[in-house]
């Protein structure tokens, strides 16, 4: 890619970008949120067309007006949010648009055999006949990769591919990427996770504010050097915190029971408590009740039994709004940073300014009676945008136009500003850059030191260990271990996460 420039209203997303990637390598593209990485890859995939510059594939000039053109040139992309049709089976999704036929009809046997051969050749294990809506995230991602291989892609783009994967699924993905590269495929890998860059890539291109600012050979650099290049300053990757000053029990969960979306038991008499001035981390392999716990606490999921007490008050059956206001005397009860920012955290077509007041939109100073106070909303937005470094052309920009990391910052700014009694924080740094991770971690520790109670759910064991004071391990909807964070290790937590701490019935 030579001199690629792409402009949007109020912003230059790519500013004369040069990028050279060799066949058979895994090439990392890194930078802060809003640096222009995804825009550049969307140009390579034909979703956007550059305003200036040119692309060469295998030495020949290529003009890609659409993803169909990209696929013809053997370029494929696995997006951060998967592009699968959930009611269809895995095999139907893989062949969709390029179906093998027998006469006028889909040849299901041929489709299945083709997918099976690809699956076996690259070690991409999928249940080809399962509906996507019934499969785990890791299998959905393997289906996305098979879609590209089925269409003959030689250049594969991965945008934050591990953001929703467990550590085990991540390691499995890395094996697949190495296999693809060894077979001559070219991998472009967008990620914020420094350990992943070191673990799986060959070379690194670093972007900042729409420009390429550096190139590194992975084997010759360190995580700290990568982070400093990305942010343009020294980044402290270690969480600094003092011992907790514990106060009263804020949250008490007693024998809580709730079902999953498939109406199966997900929480089984779960009991735990969080005190003022501490961070209780929840560790566990995805699918062991973490989502259901967060949603039950915040009013998004009904419970089947047990009690939720906030400062001694039973809030089990309150609505979402009721739990936000459960602090009484105008004090916010529960603030929530949700697992899925698109479904639960934002109204994507609303402006940044409006998303920053969600939950408070009926209260002064943002509303007087039925009328919104536009100057107050704008002033609040400017304060939040500056205080949380939200990269946006303006406060009036629709939230869907921002990068995933900046969308996350909107939610964090809004929820932190509520000054709640309890913070339920789920995957707070998913898809955000190292500078923002440092910022978010500092803010969480500040809230804890101000005496707030924080329940932290994360798939990142390193994050759980760094931030938590105590760690509760969930397995099959039960707490199977409760440990002090400074007295445990990743292997010990891994043993508990695999059910090692569960006693036989």
VENHU-V129545 format. One line per field, one symbol per residue. psi: psi as a letter, one per 40 degrees, with the letter a starting at -180 (. if undefined). burial: + if it has 24 or more other C-alpha atoms within 12 Angstrom, else -. A space follows every 10 residues. Layout:
psi: ???
burial: ???
//
This chain:
psi: hhfhhhiihe ihdhgfhhhh hiheihhhhi iiheeedddd ddddeedihi diiiihhfeh hhhheidddd ddefhihhid hifihdeiid ddddehefhh ihbeihgddd dddddddddd defghigdei ideeiidddd dddddddddd efhdhhhhhf eedeiidddd dddddddddd ddeeihhhhh iehdddddde idihhhihfe iheihihdee iidddddddd deihhhehhh iiiigiaihd hhhhfhhiii defihdhgfh hiihiheihh ihiiihefed dddddddeee hiieiaihhh fehhedeiid ddddeeeife hhchihhidh dddddihdei iddddeehde eeiieeihbe higddddddd dddddddefh hidieehide eiiddddddd ddddddedfi dhhhhhfdeh eiiddddddd ddddddddee eihhhhhieh dddddddidi hhhhhfeihe ihihdeeiid dddddddeed ehii.
burial: ++-+++---- -+++++++++ ++-+++++++ ++++++++++ ++++++++++ --+++-+--- -+++--+--+ +-++++++++ ++-+----++ ++++++--++ ---------- ++-+++-++- -++++++++- ++--++++++ ++++++++++ +-++++++++ +++++++-++ -+++-+++-+ +---++++++ ++++++++++ ++++++++++ ++++++-+-- --++++++++ +-----+-+- ---+-+--++ ++++++++++ ----++++++ ++++++++++ ++++++++++ ++++++++++ ++++-+++++ +---++++-+ +++++++--- -+++++++++ ++-+++++-+ ++++++++++ +----+---- ------++-+ ++-++--+++ +++-++++++ ++++++++++ ++++++++++ ++++++++++ ++++++++++ +++++++++- ++++++++++ ++++++++++ ++++++++++ +++++--+-+ -+++-++-+- -----
//
